Amino acid sequence: MRMGPAVGGIGGVVLLIAALVLGVDPRQLLEQAPQSAAVALEDSAALANDPGRIFVSQVLADTEDTWNDLFRASGSSYEEPRLVLFRTATPSACGTGQSAMGPFYCSLDQRIYIDLSFYEDLRTRFGADGDFAQAYVIAHEVGHHVQNLTGTLQRTASLRQRMSQVEGNQLSVMQELQADCYAGVWANHGHRSRQILEAGDIEEGLNAAAAIGDDRLQRETQGRVVPEAFTHGTSAQRMRWFRRGLETGDVNACDTFNASSL
């Protein structure tokens, strides 16, 4: 992936899988406790020169270029999210984030929380190697921020309160797949405008999407697949919606909530 200078569980297994919810109401995942606003770096001395910090910041800056353009074209303005990098644990407006949970988006403070050690897990545990695999995760979190700005997170949270668990899970799948599609939209526009993609990048992104599909995670951790418990979508669905955004570059093509099939 070609990037320029930044401008701009219930057991350990379940917690790690829950981290891959990637933004679905973090209050369900985090410890509830009053917290002050998180700072940009949990330990600035330790993280200031971390190569992961530089890369994540570069990717976030590139997503800002794309989403600023897209919001402007639709007659609105894009409110950029804040980025919080940490190791071990960090406070957030949604509670305490911990390393075992991985990346998440908190709609209450419009911040994206990235545990830098997660990327080693992505490579070694999930077999999703490469810088674009990492970029896909960041862009997915940004997708949740876009959903927050457009009111999608609020609408789904309201609907979920009136649904059964199974119905709520299906709604969560739609929300997650839309964030996957938004990640693809970013990659499309980023490459057209700034040539950010290199050979093999698309395959890395698709591999990452497949690696964190509900069916694959369930099969690997519990030996069986329970579709009623899906909250993110199957590997095939995650790949399909990421690819749809990537190929079309069209936000309107990401309407998972009204799609005839996922």
N, C-alpha and C positions, 0 to 999 in steps of 0.2 A: 504494500500500500504506500502510495507516494503522498507525503505530507510536508507542507512547508512550515515555517515558524508559526507558533501559536499567536494569534492576534486577538484577539478578542479577549432425635428429635423427641418437643415430642421426639427426642432422639436426634443425634447428629445427622443421620441420613435425611430425616424428614426436614430438619432445619435447612440443610443444604439445598434440598429440592425446593423448599419454600422460598429460598433466596431467588430461585429462578422464576418465581411469580413475577419478578421484575416490575413491581409497582402496584400490584393489586392491594389496595387498602393496607398499607404497612402497619396500621394499628392492630391488625389481626396477627401480625408476626412479631412485633416488637414489644419489649417490656414497657408497661405503662408507668411513666414517671414524669414529673415536671422536669423540664429541661430548658436550659437557655439555648439560644440560637447557636448552631454549630459554626465553627470557624472553618476557614478554607482548608486548613491542614490540621489534622488531629495532633500531629507532632511535627511542627514545621522544621525543626532541626534535623530530624531523622528523614523526612520525606522531601525536603527542598530539592535535593539533587538526585532523587530516585528517577531512573529512566522511565519508569512507568508513569510517574507524574507528568513528565514532559509529553509522553505519547497521548495519554488520556486528555490532557489539556488541548493538544493539537486537534484531536478528533472532535472534541466538544466545540472548539472554535469553528471548525469546518461545518458542523451541523448548524451553528448559528448563522453562518453565511446563507445556507440553503433555506432555513426556515424564516429568516428575515425577508428573503426575496419572495417566498411563497405567501407569507402573510400580507406583505405589501401588495402583491398582485391581486389579492382578494379584498383589498381595501381596508385592511386592519393592520395592527402593529404586533410584533412578536416580543413578548417579554422573556428575555433570556433567563434560563435557570442558573442557579448557583451550583458549583461543583464542590463537594467535600470529599477529600481523600483521607483514608485512615488505614490503620492496622490495629488489630485486636478489638477495639470498641470505640464508639463515638456517640455523643448525644445528638438527638435530632428532635424536631418538633413532634414527631410521631413516636418517640420513645428512644430507647438505647439500641443502636445498631451494633451487631457483633460480627466478627469475622466469619463465623459458621453460617451466617445468613447470606453472605455475598452482597452484590449490588442491589440497591433499591432506590425507588423514587418516593419522596414524601411530598404529597400534595399540599400539606399544611404549611410548609415553608418554601415550597417550590425549589427544593434542592435534590440533586442527584448524589447519592452516597456510593462511593466506590472503594471497596477494600482491595488494595493493590495485590494482596496475596491470592485473591480469587483467580487471577489469570494463570497462576501456576496450576491450580485445581482444574481450570478449564482445559489445560493442555494435558496434564497427567491423568486426571480422573475421567474426563469426558472425551479425551482424544481429539479435542478441537484446537489444533495448533495454528499459529500464524497471526500476524498483526491484524488482519481484517476480521478474523474471528473475534478478537478483542473489540475492534471498532463496532462490530455488529451489536455486541452487548451494550455498549455506550449509546449507540443510535436507537436501540430499543427503549432504553430508559428515557431518552429524549422524546421518543414517541409517546410515552406516558405523560410527559410534560405538555406536549401538544394536545393530548386528550384532556388534560386538566384545563388548559387555556380555552378550549372549545366547548367545555362543559360536559364532555363525555363521561369523565370519571364521576362527576356529581350525579348524572342521570343514572348510571349503572349502579352506583351505591344506593340510590333511592329505590330503584327497582328491586335490588337484591334483598332489601328488607322485607319485601312482600312476597318473596319466592321461597320455595322449598330449597333444600340444600342442593339437590340435583339440578334444579332449574338455575340456581345461582351459579353453580359450577359452569354450566353451559354459557351463561352470560359472561363469566370470567374468561372462558376460552375465546369468545368473540372479541373481548377487549384486548387480550394478549395478542391474538393474531393480527388485529389492526395495528398494534404497536410494531409487530414484525414487518407489516406492509409499509408503515411509515419509515422504518429503518431502510427498506429498499428504495423508497422515494428519495431519501437523502442521498444514498449511494448513486442513484441515477443522475440527480442534478449536480452532485459534487463532481462526478466524472465529466459530465458535459461541460461544466464551467471551469473546472480546475484540474481535470485529468488525474483524479486521485487513485484510480484503479490500475493495478498492474496484473500481469499474468498470474493466474492462480487465486486471485483475491475473491472472485465470485464463488469459487469452489470452497474456499475457507469459510465464507459466510454461510453458505448452504450447509456445510458440514457442522458448523456450530449450531445452526437452527435445528438440524436433525438430532444432534447429540443431546439436546435438552427437551425433546418431545416427551410428552407424558407417557406414551406407551413404552418407549425405550427405557425411561427412568424407572417405571414400575416393574418392567420385566427384569431389569438388572438388580433392583433392590429388594423386590418381594417375590420374584419368580412368576408373577401372573399379572395380567392386565385387567384393570377395572375401569371401563370407559365412563361409568357414572361418576367417577372420582376425578376425571380429567379437569384441570383448571387452566391449562395453557394450550392444549392442542397436541395432536400427534406429531411425530417427526415429519410425516408427509405434509400435514397441514401447515406447519411452521415454515417448511421449505417453500410450499406453494405460495403462501402470502408474502413472504419475503421476496420471492422471485417476481410476484405480480407488481409489487411496488418498484422493484428494480427495473423491470422491463417497461412499465408504463410511465413512471415518474409522475403519476397522477394521483393526488390525494383522494379524489372522488372514487378511484378504483379500489380504495381500501375500506369500503363500507361493509365490513363483515357482519354488521347487525341486520342488514337487509339482504344478504347474499342468499341465493337459492340453495347453495351448499357451501360447506367450508372445506 
